[in-house]
Amino acid sequence: MKRLSIAALALLAGCTTQNQTVTTTIPRPSPEDATPAGIAYLCDGRKEVSVVYAKNRASVTLGDRTWRMEYQAAGDGFRYVDASNEWTGRDDLAVLRSGGSPLAFNCRPIKRMA
């Protein structure tokens, strides 16, 4: 029993490293995809943004507010806008702005929503 415990501890010790970053890649659906797909994001200040993407649109929710935005082509990133709000980003980093001011920034996907 003692030999097994020492072996298990040695194995666990070898598996842990300091400053190890766990990154989960959750790709956004293509803007043309008609099937709704939801992704939850965690932003600086522990703000949570949820986005449902479907057919060139995104419903972006922060707290008790939801914005329905239209897709706009954006070079190497993505951009969804309405009259005064914007959900934009690149790779796995996004920002929600209202009237040009950030409401939630450094948003990273954390999970798919049902």
HELIX and SHEET records of a PDB file:
HELIX    1   1 LYS A    2  CYS A   15  1                                  14    
HELIX    2   2 ASP A   44  ARG A   46  5                                   3    
SHEET    1   A 9 ALA A  37  CYS A  43  0                                        
SHEET    2   A 9 LYS A  47  ALA A  54 -1                                        
SHEET    3   A 9 ARG A  57  LEU A  62 -1                                        
SHEET    4   A 9 ARG A  65  TYR A  71 -1                                        
SHEET    5   A 9 PHE A  78  VAL A  81 -1                                        
SHEET    6   A 9 ASN A  85  ARG A  90 -1                                        
SHEET    7   A 9 LEU A  93  SER A  98 -1                                        
SHEET    8   A 9 SER A 101  MET A 113 -1                                        
SHEET    9   A 9 ALA A  37  CYS A  43 -1                                        
END                                                                             
